[in-house]
């Protein structure tokens, strides 16, 4: 893997020349400021601000993806444990009929008020708290009583686990909402800076030389070929942070690469940091389908051969095919990784 350079926004280089013109025309250059006015931002300061915003944005989007994945996994665990609770509860309740005979014996022995109340309780914690007393009740019924106690223990444990997961799900939802709010503010601030560009300048510069046209004509008899074919089919789909398709829902960078390999039947991590933990490939040995990492592993694209990659670049843009030799990609390239 090559030495990782300082992170620069793909939007910085694409808008720098136009931003210089806009700043000057707007009287923001320090040389054009009115007498006594506070110094206005220089082009380098605007560049640094965009760089900082985009860097924060890339990192937070990947954290957002990771929390989203954690939340989905927690919800799956909660569904499983809720089914376990329901199963154990059914077993526990069915046993209450079986222990009715023991309760009757307890009544005959004069201990109905305490023993029968425990045995017929819907509260597994009550059964567990009196387990020593129940086992002592009758050695002839010990196996049956042990089953009741075991089931009560399983039910109580499943309920406690369900409560913990429910709390975790609520915490992840709050964390996700906070991250989304932060990202929305960063993106709005970034768009505010870029809004000074004309539509013609945006069309020329923001794409960075990338295009949304192209059809895949290569082989699809391999997993990598299927992944690349999928990526080609998403050209022109919108960038949406936290999204992993389909096209109408949009993609973020790691969502696109994950979905591409999922289309080939291969599961890879959801976020760019997890994808960077896959098998590293020397740049000289890159093959179509490899995952390309950029900007401190905070951004990814899928290599499609011929020095080109398909990428979901930034909010406000679409999935595009772009040259790896483009200034931002070449200067921020970290390395290639293979599922």
KAUR-V468091 format. One record per residue. N is the residue number from 1. PSI is psi in whole degrees, 0 to 359 (999 if undefined). OMEGA is omega as a letter, one per 30 degrees, with the letter a starting at -180 (none if undefined). D_CENTER is the distance of its C-alpha to the mean C-alpha in Angstrom with 2 decimals. Layout:
# KAUR-V468091
N,PSI,OMEGA,D_CENTER  N,PSI,OMEGA,D_CENTER
This chain:
# KAUR-V468091
1,138,a,24.80  2,161,l,26.37  3,133,a,26.59  4,122,a,23.74  5,175,l,25.30  6,137,a,24.72  7,129,l,21.72  8,146,a,23.07  9,141,l,21.51  10,341,a,22.05  11,341,a,23.48  12,306,a,26.02  13,329,a,28.21  14,335,a,28.07  15,357,a,29.33  16,311,a,31.49  17,316,l,34.76  18,323,a,34.39  19,324,l,33.31  20,315,a,36.46  21,316,a,38.59  22,318,a,37.03  23,317,a,37.38  24,315,a,40.94  25,328,a,41.87  26,0,a,40.48  27,25,a,42.62  28,343,l,39.71  29,141,a,41.14  30,328,a,43.01  31,340,a,46.18  32,3,a,46.25  33,151,l,45.67  34,160,a,48.51  35,130,l,50.83  36,354,a,49.57  37,154,l,46.02  38,147,a,43.07  39,134,l,41.64  40,158,a,39.07  41,136,l,35.86  42,170,l,36.62  43,319,a,34.74  44,327,l,33.37  45,320,l,32.15  46,319,l,30.39  47,316,a,28.86  48,322,a,27.71  49,315,l,26.21  50,320,l,24.24  51,315,a,23.17  52,315,a,21.99  53,314,a,20.11  54,324,l,18.32  55,312,l,17.57  56,320,a,16.07  57,311,a,14.12  58,313,a,12.64  59,314,a,11.77  60,326,l,10.36  61,319,l,8.15  62,324,l,6.62  63,321,l,6.71  64,316,l,5.32  65,320,a,1.99  66,318,l,3.35  67,322,l,5.13  68,318,l,3.97  69,319,l,4.29  70,320,l,7.15  71,317,l,8.46  72,319,l,8.83  73,320,l,10.49  74,321,l,12.56  75,323,l,13.74  76,316,l,14.84  77,320,a,16.68  78,319,l,18.23  79,319,l,19.53  80,315,a,21.04  81,330,l,22.66  82,324,l,23.99  83,323,l,25.68  84,319,l,27.05  85,315,a,28.38  86,319,l,30.06  87,312,a,31.57  88,325,l,32.91  89,319,l,34.19  90,317,l,36.09  91,317,a,37.59  92,316,a,38.55  93,325,l,40.21  94,329,l,42.09  95,339,a,43.51  96,327,l,44.98  97,324,a,47.57  98,328,a,48.42  99,4,l,49.10  100,325,l,51.40  101,322,l,54.25  102,322,l,53.45  103,323,l,53.41  104,319,l,56.80  105,322,l,58.17  106,325,l,56.92  107,317,a,58.79  108,329,l,61.93  109,357,l,61.57  110,14,a,61.38  111,28,a,57.77  112,317,a,56.28  113,326,a,54.96  114,310,a,52.66  115,312,a,51.89  116,325,l,51.44  117,322,l,49.17  118,312,a,46.85  119,328,a,46.94  120,8,a,46.35  121,144,l,43.65  122,357,a,40.29  123,108,a,38.81  124,332,l,37.76  125,326,l,37.88  126,318,l,41.58  127,316,a,42.27  128,319,a,40.57  129,337,a,42.44  130,17,a,45.70  131,318,l,45.00  132,321,a,47.76  133,320,a,50.18  134,317,a,49.35  135,325,l,49.81  136,341,a,53.08  137,311,a,54.16  138,118,l,55.30  139,334,a,55.13  140,337,a,56.04  141,18,a,52.79  142,318,a,50.63  143,317,l,48.53  144,319,l,47.76  145,322,l,46.96  146,323,l,44.66  147,319,l,42.66  148,314,a,42.37  149,319,l,41.23  150,315,l,38.68  151,320,l,37.19  152,321,l,37.19  153,316,l,35.35  154,317,a,32.65  155,315,l,32.28  156,319,l,32.19  157,319,l,29.57  158,320,l,27.32  159,319,l,27.73  160,318,l,26.92  161,320,l,23.73  162,321,l,22.74  163,319,l,23.43  164,317,a,21.28  165,321,l,18.22  166,318,l,19.02  167,318,l,19.18  168,318,l,15.84  169,316,l,14.21  170,319,l,16.16  171,319,l,15.14  172,323,l,11.35  173,318,l,12.24  174,319,l,14.43  175,318,a,12.10  176,318,l,9.60  177,320,l,12.86  178,318,l,14.22  179,321,l,11.53  180,318,l,11.85  181,318,l,15.58  182,316,l,15.64  183,318,l,13.89  184,320,l,16.30  185,317,a,19.15  186,315,a,18.36  187,319,l,18.14  188,320,l,21.30  189,319,l,23.07  190,317,l,22.31  191,326,l,23.56  192,320,l,26.56  193,318,a,27.57  194,343,a,27.14  195,348,l,29.05  196,346,l,32.23  197,148,l,32.12  198,163,l,34.03  199,322,l,32.57  200,319,l,34.45  201,320,l,33.09  202,316,a,29.48  203,328,a,30.11  204,322,a,31.70  205,323,a,29.49  206,327,l,25.88  207,342,l,25.45  208,31,l,26.75  209,357,l,28.82  210,164,l,26.09  211,159,a,26.84  212,10,l,25.35  213,160,l,28.22  214,145,l,28.72  215,137,a,29.06  216,129,l,28.27  217,9,a,31.53  218,184,a,30.65  219,150,l,30.62  220,23,a,28.19  221,6,l,29.71  222,163,l,27.12  223,316,l,23.42  224,319,l,22.97  225,321,l,25.23  226,322,l,23.28  227,317,l,20.01  228,318,l,21.99  229,320,l,23.68  230,315,a,20.47  231,317,l,19.37  232,321,a,22.85  233,344,a,22.65  234,1,l,19.76  235,130,a,21.88  236,351,l,22.30  237,149,a,19.20  238,151,l,17.73  239,127,l,14.90  240,118,a,12.51  241,142,a,9.55  242,359,a,6.36  243,148,l,8.58  244,37,l,9.31  245,177,g,12.93  246,188,a,15.64  247,318,a,17.55  248,330,l,18.50  249,340,l,14.99  250,176,a,14.19  251,148,l,11.78  252,180,a,10.16  253,311,a,11.34  254,336,l,8.96  255,324,l,8.40  256,313,a,12.20  257,321,l,12.87  258,315,a,10.90  259,324,l,12.70  260,314,a,15.87  261,331,l,16.11  262,325,l,15.24  263,338,l,18.20  264,3,l,20.22  265,17,a,19.44  266,128,l,17.47  267,126,l,14.16  268,163,a,12.26  269,154,a,9.13  270,322,a,5.84  271,163,a,5.96  272,328,a,9.54  273,321,l,10.72  274,323,l,10.39  275,333,l,12.06  276,350,l,14.68  277,0,l,15.69  278,184,a,17.12  279,121,l,20.84  280,141,a,22.07  281,130,l,24.52  282,147,a,27.33  283,327,a,27.38  284,346,a,30.72  285,16,a,29.36  286,143,l,26.35  287,154,l,26.24  288,135,a,24.66  289,341,l,21.23  290,148,l,20.40  291,126,l,17.18  292,129,a,18.36  293,142,a,16.78  294,159,l,17.91  295,58,l,18.32  296,34,l,17.55  297,18,a,14.73  298,358,a,12.74  299,143,a,13.39  300,156,l,13.97  301,172,l,16.29  302,127,a,18.13  303,134,a,21.79  304,10,l,24.22  305,164,l,27.48  306,26,a,30.30  307,16,a,28.50  308,154,l,26.01  309,159,l,22.25  310,132,a,20.18  311,144,l,17.51  312,99,a,15.42  313,295,a,16.81  314,162,l,16.30  315,139,a,16.33  316,355,a,19.69  317,174,l,19.95  318,163,l,19.69  319,131,a,18.74  320,162,l,21.73  321,127,a,23.70  322,155,a,24.75  323,137,l,26.90  324,341,l,25.64  325,354,l,28.83  326,148,a,27.79  327,312,a,28.17  328,315,a,24.62  329,318,a,23.25  330,324,a,26.27  331,344,a,26.31  332,11,a,22.65  333,128,l,22.35  334,322,a,21.15  335,175,a,21.67  336,146,a,20.99  337,144,a,19.21  338,130,l,19.98  339,999,none,18.20
